[in-house]
Amino acid sequence: MASGLRIFVSIYLSILLAIFSYNLLDRYFIMLPNLSDVYIRILRASIAGFIASIVLTLLLTPVFKEPVRRINMLSEDIRKINNLVDAYAVVMKNYQNDLDEIKNILKDIRSKSNDLGVRIAAVEKILSVLLEFYRGEESSKNKSQS
């Protein structure tokens, strides 16, 4: 809104200055009028400048309203996109936390499976020793019976 007012004031002042300077140059350097004629010319230039500024304002108001409306729409869209990005960041953080939890569970499973592998190997050794011991007992019984 401030830039629109600034543009309006600058256009008004430039038109006013152009008309005012044209009339003053015309009067002082060409005809050298009396003081009341200069005052009337200045007043006429001011009124003409004011009317010109009103016309320019009426013509340029739709020109300024459309970009302002678009800027407001874009800022609203940017706010929505920022909200989506924030929501996406929260979801991604939750996914990352879930992945970290799954990694920890997999490490725990891996260590427990290694422990289980060691226990199975120990049980196999014990069973093989017991099997050899049992076979040794059977063979000694067979030898003693024969």
Protein Blocks (a to p, Z undefined) as FASTA:
>chain_A
ZZmmmmmmmmmmmmmmmmmmmmmmmmmmmnopafklmmmmmmmmmmmmmmmmmmmmmmmm
mmmmmmmmmmmmmmmmmmmmmmmmmmmmmmmmmmmmmmmmmmmmmmmmmmmmmmmmmmmm
mmmmmmmmmmmmmmmmmmmmmmmmZZ
